[in-house]
């Protein structure tokens, strides 16, 4: 038995406030809302049995239009949330991110390491396989989480891959 998991990176969101902790309720920008609507036919074509999402608003808003079109609820799983980096948004965000990718076992302050995100992502993928055998699951989440999920599933990805990931983006894995 196998489960097809369709990973969707959220569409363009409102930018975080620099120097302040990120906001879990940060929504999609108007262009992101339009992009989420434009994804409906493409995501519905996968005929998912379930739609899961990170609890962060921007991820939910990206998959909700497809879920609504399919008559499915969006179920949030905390394990699908973005990397808890321990960093405050800054204009120089790429420097600490690049450092973390070069040293995936390193955690900034009380944040989680990228290795920990990979483990969390792998457990989430395995849970989907157990709960939705022989089905397709649509998953709304975030760039770093999705990249680490791809790694957990045995695919290759690195910092440049993550950094270049568009908003939205769609990837498939099978467990």
N, C-alpha and C positions, 0 to 999 in steps of 0.2 A: 504494500500500500504506500502511496506517496501523496503528499500534499503540495500543491502549487501555491506559492506565496508571492503575491504581487506587492512589492514594496514601492510606496509612493512618497517621494520627498515633497514636503509642503510647497505650495506656491509662494510667490513673493509676499513677504510680510511687511508690516510697518517696521521700520528700523528700531533697534533697541536704543534706549537712552544711554549715552556714554557716561561712564563713571558711576552707574547705578546698577544694582542687581537686575538681571533680566526678569521680565514679567511673563509668567505662564499664560496670562490672558492677552498677550500681545496678538492682535488679529492680523489677518491678511490685509494687505494694501488693496485699494480698488483694482489694480491690475491683477493681483493675486486672486481676488474673488472672481474676476472674469476668466482667468486661466482655469480655476477650479470648475467653473461651469462648462468651459470648453473641453474638459477631460471626460465629461459624463459618458458620451457614447463609447469612447475608447475603453474606459474602465468597466462599463456595463457589459461590454463584449466578452470580458473574462468570465462572466456569469458566476460571480463569487457566491459562496454559501454564507459568508459572514464578512462584515466590515469591522476591522479593529483599528484603533488609533491610539497614539500617544494622547495623554490627557491635555496637552498644551493646545490652546485654542486654534492656533494657525494650522496644526495638523488635522484637527477635527474639521475645520472649515474647508480643507482641501478635499477630503473624501466624502463629506456630507452630501453634496449634490448628487454624486453617483449612488450613494446609499439610498437617498430619497427616491431617485428614479427607479431603483430596484425594489423598493418597499422593504428595505432592511434597516435595522437600527445600527448606529455607530456605537460600538462597545469600546470603552477606553481601558487600556491596560497600563498601569504605571511603569511596567518594565519596558514599554516602547518609547519612553520619553527621551529627550535629547541628552547628550553627555552632560553630566553634572561636573563641569570643568573646574569649578572653584575659582573661576576668573570673572571679573567684572567687565562688561563690554567696554572696549577702548578703541581709539583710532588705530592703535598698533596691535590689533588682535592677532594678526598673522604670525608675529614672532613667537609668542608663547604656544600657539597651536602647532607651529612647525617644530618647536622643541618637543612638544608632547608626542608628535608623530615619530620623531627621531628616537625618543625614549618612552615607548608605550607603557612601561611599568611605572613611570613617574606620575605623581598626583600633585597638583597645585593646591597647597593648603589642605582644606578639608574636602576637596573635590575628589572625583574618582579618576583613576588612570584609564587610558584607552584600553589597556588589557582587560580591566574590569568591565568596560563597556562591551568588549567582544564577548566575554563570558556571559554577561546579561543578555546580549542579543542572541547568542547561541541557545540559551535556556528558553528564551521567548519563542524562537523558531521551533525548538523541540516540542514545546507545549502546544503550539499550533498544529504540529503534526499529530500529536496525541488527541487533541480535541476535535480536529477536523480531518480525519483520515479520508483519503481519496476525494478531496474537495479542493476548491480554490478559495483562498482567503485574501482579501484586499486589506492592506495595512498602510495607514497614514503615519508618517514619522518625520524624521529630521536627517539632515545631511551626514553628520558624524555618526549618528546611530546606524543609518542605512549602510554607510561604508563599512562599519565594523560588523554589521550583520552579514554583508557580503563576504568579508574575511572569515567570519565564523562558519559560513556555509562552504568554505573551501575555495572561494574565488579570490583573485588577486585584486588588491586596491591599495593605494598609498595616499600620502598627503596631497599630491598633485591631482589625483583622481577626485578626492573629496573636495578640494578647493575649486575644481572646475565643474562640479556637479550643478546642473541647471536647476532652476525652480520653476515649475515642478520637474521631477524626474521619475521615471518608472523603471524598475528592475524586477527580474523574476528569479526566484530560487525554488528548489524542490527539496523537501525533506521527507 
